[in-house]
Amino acid sequence: MAAHGELFDWDFIGRLQSRKVKAIVPYVRLIHSVASDSVLRELARHRADVHPGLEILIEVNVAGEPGKDGVAPEELDAFIERAPVPVTGLMTMPPYARDPEKSRRWFAALRALADERGLARLSMGTSQDYRVAVAEGATIVRIGTRLYD
C-alpha cells in the first residue's frame, strides 16, 4: 500500500551513495543496495526523515570480486548489526557470464546466507540470468534489456 497518499510504493535500485541518502529516505519503502558504512551512518543520521516501514537489502559480493561493491560474506553479520533500519534481505550481482548456469553457484551462496539469517528477500538476477536466479530463490529480479527484446 502506498504511503502519504501516493499511488505508488517506490524502491531505490542501484548503488546508493551516502550523499543521496537524505534525498531518498522520505520517499522509498525499500533500498536494494546498501553496501557501505557511510550509507549506514547517513541512514542513522536521517532516521527522523525515513519513510515509515523503510527496509533495506544488503549488497553482498559473494564472488569476492576485487573492486566490486558489496559486503564480504564473512563481514555480513557485523554489517547487519550496524544497520539502523530493518534489513529484510540480500542482493548480489555475480560476475558476468554468457552462460546463465555459471551464475547459479553465486545465487545459491546468497540464498544460503539469507536462509542462515532468516532474511526473506533475495534480489538477484538480471535479464541475462533471471531464470537461474528464480530457480535459486530470487524474490526480486532486475529485468531491463529483456523488456526491449
DSSP file with accessible surface (Angstrom, degrees, kcal/mol):
  #  RESIDUE AA STRUCTURE BP1 BP2  ACC     N-H-->O    O-->H-N    N-H-->O    O-->H-N    TCO  KAPPA ALPHA  PHI   PSI    X-CA   Y-CA   Z-CA
    1    1 A M              0   0  209      0, 0.0     2,-0.1     0, 0.0     7,-0.1   0.000 360.0 360.0 360.0 136.5    0.0    0.0    0.0
    2    2 A A        -     0   0   26      4,-0.2     3,-0.4     5,-0.1     2,-0.2  -0.435 360.0-139.2 -74.6 144.5    1.3    3.4   -0.9
    3    3 A A  S >  S+     0   0   26      5,-0.3     3,-2.0     1,-0.2     5,-0.2  -0.573  74.4  25.1 -99.3 164.4    2.1    5.9    1.9
    4    4 A H  T 3  S-     0   0  127      1,-0.3    -1,-0.2    -2,-0.2     3,-0.1   0.795 128.4 -64.5  57.8  30.8    1.5    9.6    2.1
    5    5 A G  T 3  S+     0   0   80     -3,-0.4    -1,-0.3     1,-0.2    -2,-0.1   0.614  97.1 143.8  73.2   9.3   -1.4    9.5   -0.3
    6    6 A E    <   -     0   0  113     -3,-2.0    -1,-0.2     1,-0.1    -4,-0.2  -0.419  54.3-136.0 -78.7 160.0    0.8    8.4   -3.2
    7    7 A L  S    S+     0   0  155     -2,-0.1     2,-0.3    -3,-0.1    -5,-0.1   0.650  83.9  45.0 -85.9 -18.9   -0.3    6.0   -5.9
    8    8 A F        -     0   0  126     -5,-0.2     2,-0.5    -7,-0.1    -5,-0.3  -0.925  69.5-133.8-129.1 152.8    2.9    4.0   -5.8
    9    9 A D        -     0   0   55     -2,-0.3     2,-0.4    -7,-0.2    19,-0.1  -0.906  35.2-145.5 -96.9 130.8    5.4    2.5   -3.4
   10   10 A W  E     -a   28   0A 137     17,-0.5    19,-3.3    -2,-0.5    20,-0.9  -0.815  14.2-166.4-105.5 139.9    8.9    3.4   -4.5
   11   11 A D  E     -a   30   0A  46     -2,-0.4     2,-0.6    17,-0.2    20,-0.2  -0.883  19.0-132.5-114.2 151.7   12.0    1.3   -4.3
   12   12 A F  E     -a   31   0A  50     18,-3.0    20,-3.1    -2,-0.3     2,-0.4  -0.932  26.7-175.8-104.7 119.9   15.6    2.6   -4.8
   13   13 A I        +     0   0   99     -2,-0.6     2,-0.2    18,-0.2    18,-0.0  -0.953  43.2  40.6-117.3 132.3   17.5    0.3   -7.1
   14   14 A G  S    S-     0   0   33     -2,-0.4     2,-0.6     2,-0.1    19,-0.2  -0.690 101.9 -31.5 125.6-179.3   21.2    0.9   -7.8
   15   15 A R        -     0   0  149     -2,-0.2     2,-0.6    17,-0.1    19,-0.1  -0.611  60.0-145.5 -76.5 115.5   24.3    1.9   -5.9
   16   16 A L        -     0   0    8     17,-1.1     2,-0.3    -2,-0.6    19,-0.3  -0.730   8.9-152.6 -86.2 123.5   23.2    4.2   -3.1
   17   17 A Q    >>  -     0   0   62     -2,-0.6     3,-2.0     1,-0.1     4,-0.6  -0.736  21.2-123.4 -92.9 145.3   25.8    6.9   -2.3
   18   18 A S  G >4 S+     0   0   40     -2,-0.3     3,-1.1     1,-0.3     4,-0.5   0.858 110.3  59.6 -59.1 -34.3   25.9    8.3    1.2
   19   19 A R  G 34 S+     0   0  178      1,-0.2    -1,-0.3     2,-0.1     4,-0.2   0.656 104.7  51.4 -70.8 -12.1   25.3   11.9   -0.1
   20   20 A K  G <> S+     0   0   93     -3,-2.0     4,-1.4     1,-0.1     3,-0.3   0.531  83.4  90.1 -98.7  -8.2   22.0   10.8   -1.6
   21   21 A V  H XX S+     0   0    0     -3,-1.1     4,-2.4    -4,-0.6     3,-0.7   0.931  84.7  51.6 -56.6 -50.6   20.5    9.2    1.5
   22   22 A K  H 34 S+     0   0  127     -4,-0.5    -1,-0.2     1,-0.2    -2,-0.1   0.873 109.1  52.4 -56.0 -37.4   18.8   12.3    2.8
   23   23 A A  H 34 S+     0   0   66     -3,-0.3    -1,-0.2    -4,-0.2    -2,-0.2   0.798 118.4  32.5 -72.1 -28.4   17.1   12.9   -0.6
   24   24 A I  H XX S+     0   0   26     -4,-1.4     3,-2.1    -3,-0.7     4,-1.1   0.777  94.7  80.7-102.7 -27.3   15.6    9.5   -1.0
   25   25 A V  T 3< S+     0   0    0     -4,-2.4    26,-2.8     1,-0.3     3,-0.1   0.785  89.6  55.9 -60.8 -26.2   14.7    8.2    2.5
   26   26 A P  T 34 S+     0   0   35      0, 0.0    -1,-0.3     0, 0.0    -2,-0.1   0.723 115.9  37.9 -73.6 -13.8   11.4   10.1    2.9
   27   27 A Y  T <4 S+     0   0  155     -3,-2.1   -17,-0.5    24,-0.1     2,-0.3   0.571  99.2  75.5-114.6 -14.1   10.1    8.5   -0.4
   28   28 A V  E  <  -a   10   0A  10     -4,-1.1    23,-0.3    -3,-0.1   -17,-0.2  -0.807  46.0-165.2-112.0 149.3   11.2    4.9   -0.7
   29   29 A R  E    S+     0   0A  90    -19,-3.3    26,-1.8    -2,-0.3     2,-0.4   0.651  82.4  28.3 -96.7 -23.0   10.0    1.7    1.0
   30   30 A L  E     -ab  11  55A   0    -20,-0.9   -18,-3.0    24,-0.2     2,-0.6  -0.983  59.0-159.2-145.9 129.2   12.9   -0.4    0.0
   31   31 A I  E     -ab  12  56A   0     24,-2.0    26,-2.5    -2,-0.4     3,-0.3  -0.954  11.0-164.2-107.0 121.7   16.6    0.3   -0.7
   32   32 A H  E    S+     0   0A   3    -20,-3.1   -19,-0.1    -2,-0.6    91,-0.1   0.529  71.3  40.4 -84.4 -10.9   18.1   -2.5   -2.8
   33   33 A S  E     +     0   0A   3    -21,-0.3   -17,-1.1   -19,-0.2     2,-0.5  -0.395  55.1 156.6-147.6  70.1   21.7   -1.9   -2.4
   34   34 A V  E     + b   0  58A   0     23,-2.4    25,-2.4    -3,-0.3    37,-0.2  -0.833  14.6 146.2 -92.5 125.9   23.3   -0.8    0.8
   35   35 A A        +     0   0   27     -2,-0.5     2,-0.3   -19,-0.3    35,-0.3   0.296  44.8  68.1-145.4  10.9   26.9   -1.8    0.9
   36   36 A S     >  -     0   0   40      1,-0.1     4,-1.8   -20,-0.1     3,-0.2  -0.980  67.3-131.6-139.9 151.6   28.9    0.8    2.9
   37   37 A D  H  > S+     0   0   64     -2,-0.3     4,-2.6     1,-0.2     5,-0.2   0.823 108.5  62.1 -65.6 -30.5   29.3    2.0    6.4
   38   38 A S  H  > S+     0   0   39      2,-0.2     4,-2.0     1,-0.2    -1,-0.2   0.899 104.1  48.1 -64.7 -36.0   29.0    5.6    5.2
   39   39 A V  H  > S+     0   0    1     -3,-0.2     4,-2.6     2,-0.2    -1,-0.2   0.922 110.1  52.1 -68.3 -41.9   25.5    4.8    3.9
   40   40 A L  H  X S+     0   0    7     -4,-1.8     4,-2.2     1,-0.2    -2,-0.2   0.929 109.4  50.1 -59.0 -42.8   24.6    3.2    7.3
   41   41 A R  H  X S+     0   0  160     -4,-2.6     4,-2.5     1,-0.2    -1,-0.2   0.911 111.3  48.2 -62.1 -41.4   25.8    6.3    9.1
   42   42 A E  H  X S+     0   0   39     -4,-2.0     4,-2.1     2,-0.2    -1,-0.2   0.876 108.5  53.9 -69.3 -35.8   23.7    8.5    6.8
   43   43 A L  H  < S+     0   0    0     -4,-2.6    -1,-0.2     2,-0.2    -2,-0.2   0.927 112.1  45.2 -61.7 -42.1   20.6    6.3    7.4
   44   44 A A  H >< S+     0   0   53     -4,-2.2     3,-1.3     1,-0.2    -2,-0.2   0.918 111.6  52.8 -66.4 -41.5   21.1    6.7   11.1
   45   45 A R  H 3< S+     0   0  176     -4,-2.5     3,-0.3     1,-0.3    -1,-0.2   0.845 116.4  38.0 -63.6 -35.2   21.7   10.4   10.8
   46   46 A H  T >< S+     0   0   16     -4,-2.1     3,-1.8     1,-0.2     4,-0.5   0.080  76.8 125.3-106.7  25.2   18.4   11.0    8.8
   47   47 A R  G X   +     0   0  128     -3,-1.3     3,-1.3     1,-0.3    -1,-0.2   0.834  68.3  60.2 -53.7 -37.3   16.4    8.4   10.8
   48   48 A A  G 3  S+     0   0  100     -3,-0.3    -1,-0.3     1,-0.3    -2,-0.1   0.764 105.8  48.4 -65.5 -22.9   13.7   11.1   11.5
   49   49 A D  G <  S+     0   0   76     -3,-1.8    -1,-0.3     2,-0.1    -2,-0.2   0.450  83.5 126.2 -95.1  -2.6   13.1   11.6    7.8
   50   50 A V    <   -     0   0   30     -3,-1.3     3,-0.1    -4,-0.5   -25,-0.1  -0.310  68.7-109.0 -66.0 135.7   12.8    7.9    6.9
   51   51 A H    >   -     0   0   16    -26,-2.8     3,-2.1   -23,-0.3    -1,-0.1  -0.370  49.2 -92.7 -55.7 135.7    9.6    6.7    5.1
   52   52 A P  T 3  S+     0   0   86      0, 0.0    -1,-0.1     0, 0.0   -49,-0.1  -0.313 112.1  14.4 -56.7 130.0    7.5    4.6    7.5
   53   53 A G  T 3  S+     0   0   62      1,-0.2    -2,-0.1    -3,-0.1   -24,-0.0   0.592  84.4 172.8  82.4  11.4    8.4    1.0    7.2
   54   54 A L    <   -     0   0    5     -3,-2.1     2,-0.3   -29,-0.1    -1,-0.2  -0.270   6.6-176.8 -55.5 135.3   11.7    1.6    5.2
   55   55 A E  E     -b   30   0A  54    -26,-1.8   -24,-2.0    30,-0.1     2,-0.3  -0.914   9.4-148.7-129.9 158.5   13.6   -1.7    4.8
   56   56 A I  E     -bc  31  87A   0     30,-2.3    32,-2.2    -2,-0.3    33,-0.8  -0.927   7.7-145.5-130.6 154.5   17.0   -2.3    3.2
   57   57 A L  E     - c   0  89A   0    -26,-2.5   -23,-2.4    -2,-0.3     2,-0.5  -0.959  23.1-133.8-111.7 135.4   18.7   -5.1    1.3
   58   58 A I  E     -bc  34  90A   0     31,-2.1    33,-2.5    -2,-0.4     2,-0.5  -0.779  15.7-132.4 -90.3 128.5   22.4   -5.6    1.9
   59   59 A E  E     - c   0  91A  16    -25,-2.4    12,-3.1    -2,-0.5     2,-0.5  -0.692  24.3-162.5 -80.1 127.7   24.5   -6.0   -1.2
   60   60 A V  B     -f   71   0B   0     31,-3.1     2,-1.6    -2,-0.5    33,-0.4  -0.945  20.1-144.7-116.2 130.6   26.9   -9.0   -0.8
   61   61 A N    >   +     0   0   18     10,-1.9     3,-1.3    -2,-0.5     9,-0.1  -0.649  30.3 170.6 -88.9  76.3   30.0   -9.5   -3.0
   62   62 A V  T 3  S+     0   0   17     -2,-1.6    -1,-0.2     1,-0.3     8,-0.0   0.784  73.2  50.8 -64.1 -27.2   29.5  -13.3   -2.9
   63   63 A A  T 3  S-     0   0   28     -3,-0.2    -1,-0.3    30,-0.2    -2,-0.1   0.545 104.4-127.8 -87.9  -7.0   32.2  -13.9   -5.6
   64   64 A G    <   +     0   0   55     -3,-1.3    -2,-0.1     1,-0.2     8,-0.1   0.828  39.9 179.4  65.0  33.3   34.8  -11.8   -3.8
   65   65 A E    >   -     0   0   58      4,-0.1     3,-1.6     1,-0.1    -1,-0.2  -0.526  29.1-120.2 -71.7 124.7   35.4   -9.7   -6.9
   66   66 A P  T 3  S+     0   0  131      0, 0.0     3,-0.1     0, 0.0    -1,-0.1  -0.341  94.7  15.4 -62.8 140.6   38.1   -7.0   -6.3
   67   67 A G  T 3  S+     0   0   91      1,-0.2     2,-0.4    -2,-0.0    -2,-0.1   0.479  98.2 120.9  77.8   0.1   36.8   -3.5   -6.9
   68   68 A K    <   -     0   0   62     -3,-1.6    -1,-0.2     1,-0.1    -7,-0.1  -0.788  66.9-110.2 -99.2 142.6   33.2   -4.5   -6.9
   69   69 A D        +     0   0   66     -2,-0.4    -4,-0.1    -3,-0.1     2,-0.1  -0.237  67.2  86.6 -62.4 156.5   30.6   -3.1   -4.4
   70   70 A G  S    S-     0   0   22    -35,-0.3   -10,-0.3    -9,-0.1     2,-0.3  -0.269  73.8 -86.1 126.9 148.6   29.2   -5.4   -1.7
   71   71 A V  B     -f   60   0B   8    -12,-3.1   -10,-1.9   -37,-0.2     5,-0.1  -0.615  47.4-111.5 -79.7 139.7   29.9   -6.6    1.8
   72   72 A A    >>  -     0   0   23     -2,-0.3     3,-1.9   -12,-0.2     4,-0.6  -0.469  26.6-119.4 -68.9 141.4   32.1   -9.7    2.1
   73   73 A P  G >4 S+     0   0   38      0, 0.0     3,-1.2     0, 0.0     4,-0.4   0.875 113.9  55.2 -51.5 -38.9   30.2  -12.7    3.3
   74   74 A E  G 34 S+     0   0  158      1,-0.3     4,-0.2     2,-0.1     3,-0.1   0.670 109.8  47.3 -72.3 -12.5   32.3  -13.0    6.4
   75   75 A E  G <> S+     0   0  111     -3,-1.9     4,-2.0     1,-0.1    -1,-0.3   0.407  85.6  97.0-102.5   0.4   31.5   -9.4    7.3
   76   76 A L  H <X S+     0   0    0     -3,-1.2     4,-2.8    -4,-0.6     5,-0.2   0.905  78.4  50.9 -61.8 -47.5   27.8   -9.7    6.8
   77   77 A D  H  > S+     0   0   81     -4,-0.4     4,-2.2     1,-0.2    -1,-0.2   0.930 112.7  46.1 -60.1 -45.7   26.7  -10.3   10.4
   78   78 A A  H  > S+     0   0   46     -4,-0.2     4,-1.4     2,-0.2    -1,-0.2   0.892 112.6  51.7 -63.9 -37.7   28.6   -7.3   11.7
   79   79 A F  H  X S+     0   0    5     -4,-2.0     4,-0.7     2,-0.2     3,-0.4   0.932 109.1  49.5 -65.1 -44.9   27.2   -5.1    8.9
   80   80 A I  H >< S+     0   0   43     -4,-2.8     3,-1.2     1,-0.2    -2,-0.2   0.914 107.3  55.6 -60.3 -41.6   23.6   -6.2    9.6
   81   81 A E  H 3< S+     0   0  163     -4,-2.2    -1,-0.2     1,-0.3    -2,-0.2   0.832 106.3  51.4 -61.4 -31.2   24.1   -5.4   13.3
   82   82 A R  H 3< S+     0   0  115     -4,-1.4    -1,-0.3    -3,-0.4    -2,-0.2   0.599  83.1 113.4 -81.1 -11.3   25.2   -1.8   12.4
   83   83 A A    <<  -     0   0   19     -3,-1.2     4,-0.1    -4,-0.7   -43,-0.0  -0.454  54.0-158.8 -68.1 127.2   22.2   -1.2   10.2
   84   84 A P  S    S+     0   0   29      0, 0.0    -1,-0.1     0, 0.0    -4,-0.0   0.487  77.1  46.8 -85.7  -3.9   19.9    1.5   11.8
   85   85 A V  S    S-     0   0    8    -32,-0.0   -30,-0.1     1,-0.0   -29,-0.1  -0.914 107.2 -72.8-130.1 161.0   16.8    0.3    9.8
   86   86 A P        -     0   0   74      0, 0.0   -30,-2.3     0, 0.0     2,-0.6  -0.264  37.2-147.0 -60.9 133.0   15.5   -3.2    9.3
   87   87 A V  E     +c   56   0A  23    -32,-0.2   -30,-0.2    -4,-0.1     3,-0.1  -0.897  24.2 169.1 -96.3 119.5   17.4   -5.5    6.9
   88   88 A T  E     -     0   0A  31    -32,-2.2    33,-2.3    -2,-0.6    32,-0.6   0.398  56.9 -13.5-114.0   0.9   14.9   -7.8    5.2
   89   89 A G  E     -cd  57 121A   0    -33,-0.8   -31,-2.1    31,-0.2     2,-0.3  -0.991  60.4-100.3-178.1-175.7   17.1   -9.3    2.5
   90   90 A L  E     -cd  58 122A   0     31,-2.0    33,-2.7    -2,-0.3     2,-0.3  -0.876  20.3-161.0-127.3 158.3   20.2   -9.5    0.4
   91   91 A M  E     +cd  59 123A  12    -33,-2.5   -31,-3.1    -2,-0.3     2,-0.3  -0.974  11.2 176.0-137.9 146.8   21.2   -8.5   -3.1
   92   92 A T        -     0   0    1     31,-1.8    33,-0.5    -2,-0.3   -31,-0.1  -0.991  25.1-155.3-149.3 157.1   24.1   -9.5   -5.4
   93   93 A M        -     0   0   64    -33,-0.4   -30,-0.2    -2,-0.3     3,-0.1  -0.938  28.6-152.7-126.4 102.6   25.4   -9.1   -8.8
   94   94 A P        -     0   0   13      0, 0.0     3,-0.1     0, 0.0     9,-0.1  -0.229  37.1 -73.0 -70.5 168.6   27.5  -12.1   -9.7
   95   95 A P        -     0   0   33      0, 0.0     2,-0.1     0, 0.0    11,-0.1  -0.310  62.4 -96.8 -57.6 142.4   30.4  -11.9  -12.2
   96   96 A Y        +     0   0  168     -3,-0.1     2,-0.3     2,-0.0     3,-0.1  -0.396  51.1 172.0 -63.7 136.0   29.2  -11.6  -15.8
   97   97 A A        -     0   0   16      1,-0.1     6,-0.1    -2,-0.1     5,-0.0  -0.987  36.6-140.8-144.3 137.3   29.0  -14.9  -17.6
   98   98 A R  S    S+     0   0  215     -2,-0.3    -1,-0.1     1,-0.1     3,-0.1   0.870  95.6  65.5 -63.3 -35.7   27.5  -15.6  -21.0
   99   99 A D  S >  S-     0   0   75      1,-0.2     3,-2.1    -3,-0.1     4,-0.3  -0.798  76.6-152.3 -91.5 112.7   26.1  -18.9  -19.7
  100  100 A P  G >  S+     0   0   41      0, 0.0     3,-1.9     0, 0.0     4,-0.5   0.803  91.6  69.2 -55.6 -29.0   23.5  -18.2  -17.0
  101  101 A E  G >  S+     0   0   96      1,-0.3     3,-1.1     2,-0.2     4,-0.5   0.786  86.4  67.3 -61.4 -26.2   24.3  -21.5  -15.3
  102  102 A K  G <  S+     0   0  132     -3,-2.1    -1,-0.3     1,-0.2     4,-0.3   0.691  97.1  55.0 -68.9 -15.2   27.7  -20.1  -14.3
  103  103 A S  G X> S+     0   0    1     -3,-1.9     4,-2.2    -4,-0.3     3,-0.6   0.612  83.5  88.8 -88.2 -14.2   25.8  -17.7  -12.0
  104  104 A R  H <> S+     0   0   73     -3,-1.1     4,-2.9    -4,-0.5     5,-0.2   0.892  83.5  52.6 -54.1 -45.4   24.0  -20.5  -10.2
  105  105 A R  H 3> S+     0   0  170     -4,-0.5     4,-1.9     1,-0.2    -1,-0.3   0.873 110.3  48.6 -63.6 -33.2   26.6  -21.0   -7.5
  106  106 A W  H <> S+     0   0   43     -3,-0.6     4,-2.1    -4,-0.3    -1,-0.2   0.898 112.3  47.9 -73.1 -38.7   26.6  -17.4   -6.6
  107  107 A F  H  X S+     0   0    0     -4,-2.2     4,-2.5     2,-0.2    -2,-0.2   0.912 112.3  49.6 -66.2 -41.5   22.9  -17.2   -6.4
  108  108 A A  H  X S+     0   0   27     -4,-2.9     4,-2.4    -5,-0.2    -2,-0.2   0.899 109.2  52.7 -63.9 -37.9   22.9  -20.4   -4.2
  109  109 A A  H  X S+     0   0   40     -4,-1.9     4,-2.2    -5,-0.2    -1,-0.2   0.916 110.1  47.6 -64.9 -41.3   25.5  -18.9   -2.0
  110  110 A L  H  X S+     0   0    0     -4,-2.1     4,-2.5     2,-0.2    -2,-0.2   0.922 110.5  52.1 -66.0 -42.2   23.4  -15.7   -1.5
  111  111 A R  H  X S+     0   0   80     -4,-2.5     4,-3.1     1,-0.2     5,-0.2   0.926 108.8  50.8 -59.5 -41.8   20.3  -17.8   -0.7
  112  112 A A  H  X S+     0   0   37     -4,-2.4     4,-2.5     1,-0.2    -1,-0.2   0.925 109.6  50.1 -62.6 -42.6   22.3  -19.8    1.9
  113  113 A L  H  X S+     0   0   21     -4,-2.2     4,-0.8     1,-0.2    -1,-0.2   0.912 113.9  45.5 -61.6 -42.3   23.5  -16.5    3.5
  114  114 A A  H >X>S+     0   0    0     -4,-2.5     5,-2.5     2,-0.2     3,-0.8   0.928 112.0  50.9 -67.0 -44.7   19.9  -15.3    3.6
  115  115 A D  H ><5S+     0   0  105     -4,-3.1     3,-1.2     1,-0.2    -2,-0.2   0.910 106.3  55.1 -59.4 -43.4   18.5  -18.6    4.9
  116  116 A E  H 3<5S+     0   0  135     -4,-2.5    -1,-0.2     1,-0.3    -2,-0.2   0.758 115.6  39.5 -61.8 -24.0   21.1  -18.7    7.7
  117  117 A R  H <<5S-     0   0   62     -4,-0.8    -1,-0.3    -3,-0.8    -2,-0.2   0.323 111.6-115.6-108.7   2.9   19.9  -15.2    8.9
  118  118 A G  T <<5 +     0   0   68     -3,-1.2     2,-0.5    -4,-0.5    -3,-0.2   0.809  59.4 155.9  67.6  31.6   16.2  -15.6    8.3
  119  119 A L      < -     0   0   24     -5,-2.5    -1,-0.2    -6,-0.1   -30,-0.2  -0.794  28.8-163.8 -96.4 130.1   16.0  -13.0    5.6
  120  120 A A        +     0   0   84    -32,-0.6     2,-0.4    -2,-0.5   -31,-0.2   0.760  61.2  76.2 -86.9 -28.8   13.1  -13.3    3.2
  121  121 A R  E     -d   89   0A  62    -33,-2.3   -31,-2.0    -7,-0.1     2,-0.4  -0.733  49.5-178.7 -96.1 136.8   14.1  -11.1    0.2
  122  122 A L  E     -d   90   0A   8     -2,-0.4    17,-2.4   -33,-0.2    18,-2.1  -0.951   6.3-168.8-131.9 109.7   16.6  -12.1   -2.4
  123  123 A S  E     +de  91 140A   0    -33,-2.7   -31,-1.8    -2,-0.4     2,-0.3  -0.876  37.2 126.3 -99.9 105.5   17.4   -9.6   -5.1
  124  124 A M  E     +     0   0A   0     16,-2.1    16,-0.1    -2,-0.8   -31,-0.1  -0.973  30.8  56.2-159.9 145.1   19.4  -11.4   -7.7
  125  125 A G  E     -     0   0A   1    -33,-0.5    17,-2.7    -2,-0.3     2,-0.2   0.139  46.6-151.6 104.8 140.0   19.3  -12.0  -11.4
  126  126 A T  E >>  - e   0 142A  37     15,-0.2     4,-1.9    17,-0.0     3,-0.8  -0.677  48.6 -73.3-127.8-174.6   19.1   -9.8  -14.5
  127  127 A S  T 34 S+     0   0    7     15,-0.7     4,-0.2     1,-0.2    16,-0.1   0.840 130.7  52.5 -52.0 -33.5   17.6  -10.2  -18.0
  128  128 A Q  T 34 S+     0   0   48      1,-0.2    -1,-0.2     2,-0.1     3,-0.1   0.839 128.5  11.7 -75.9 -33.6   20.5  -12.5  -18.8
  129  129 A D  T <> S+     0   0    7     -3,-0.8     4,-2.1     1,-0.1     3,-0.5   0.206  82.3 120.0-135.2  19.3   20.2  -14.9  -15.9
  130  130 A Y  H  X S+     0   0   49     -4,-1.9     4,-2.9     1,-0.2     5,-0.2   0.823  73.6  59.5 -62.3 -32.1   16.9  -14.3  -14.1
  131  131 A R  H  > S+     0   0  169      2,-0.2     4,-2.1     1,-0.2    -1,-0.2   0.927 108.9  44.0 -63.5 -41.7   15.6  -17.9  -14.8
  132  132 A V  H  > S+     0   0    9     -3,-0.5     4,-1.6     2,-0.2    -2,-0.2   0.916 112.8  53.1 -66.7 -41.0   18.5  -19.4  -12.9
  133  133 A A  H  <>S+     0   0    0     -4,-2.1     5,-2.5     1,-0.2     3,-0.2   0.926 109.5  47.8 -61.0 -44.5   18.1  -16.7  -10.1
  134  134 A V  H ><5S+     0   0   82     -4,-2.9     3,-1.8     1,-0.2    -1,-0.2   0.923 108.7  54.2 -63.6 -41.4   14.5  -17.6   -9.7
  135  135 A A  H 3<5S+     0   0   67     -4,-2.1    -1,-0.2     1,-0.3    -2,-0.2   0.829 108.9  50.5 -61.7 -28.1   15.3  -21.3   -9.6
  136  136 A E  T 3<5S-     0   0   25     -4,-1.6    -1,-0.3    -3,-0.2    -2,-0.2   0.324 134.0 -85.4 -93.8   5.6   17.7  -20.5   -6.8
  137  137 A G  T < 5 +     0   0   31     -3,-1.8    -3,-0.2     1,-0.2   -15,-0.2   0.550  64.4 165.9 110.7   7.7   15.2  -18.5   -4.7
  138  138 A A      < -     0   0   15     -5,-2.5    -1,-0.2     1,-0.2   -15,-0.2  -0.305  15.2-178.0 -56.9 136.2   15.2  -14.9   -6.1
  139  139 A T  S    S+     0   0   85    -17,-2.4     2,-0.4     1,-0.3   -16,-0.2   0.522  76.5  36.9-106.7 -14.4   12.2  -12.9   -4.9
  140  140 A I  E     -e  123   0A  38    -18,-2.1   -16,-2.1   -16,-0.1     2,-0.3  -0.997  68.0-175.7-137.4 130.0   13.2   -9.8   -6.9
  141  141 A V  E     -     0   0A  49     -2,-0.4     2,-0.8   -18,-0.2   -15,-0.2  -0.935  23.6-133.0-123.0 153.3   14.8   -9.8  -10.3
  142  142 A R  E     -e  126   0A  40    -17,-2.7   -15,-0.7    -2,-0.3     2,-0.5  -0.841  28.0-178.0-109.6  93.9   16.1   -6.8  -12.3
  143  143 A I        +     0   0   54     -2,-0.8   -17,-0.0   -17,-0.2    -2,-0.0  -0.818  22.4 135.3 -95.8 126.8   14.8   -7.1  -15.8
  144  144 A G    >   +     0   0   31     -2,-0.5     3,-1.8     3,-0.0     4,-0.5   0.428  69.6  32.8-130.5 -79.3   15.9   -4.4  -18.2
  145  145 A T  G >> S+     0   0   96      1,-0.3     3,-1.6     2,-0.2     4,-0.9   0.812 109.5  67.9 -60.7 -29.1   17.0   -5.3  -21.7
  146  146 A R  G 34 S+     0   0  101      1,-0.3     3,-0.4     2,-0.2    -1,-0.3   0.828  92.5  61.7 -60.4 -28.6   14.6   -8.3  -21.8
  147  147 A L  G <4 S+     0   0  123     -3,-1.8    -1,-0.3     1,-0.2    -2,-0.2   0.760 109.4  40.5 -68.5 -22.6   11.7   -5.8  -21.8
  148  148 A Y  T <4        0   0  195     -3,-1.6    -1,-0.2    -4,-0.5    -2,-0.2   0.485 360.0 360.0-104.8  -8.3   13.0   -4.4  -25.1
  149  149 A D     <        0   0  143     -4,-0.9    -3,-0.0    -3,-0.4     0, 0.0  -0.371 360.0 360.0 -71.9 360.0   14.0   -7.6  -26.9
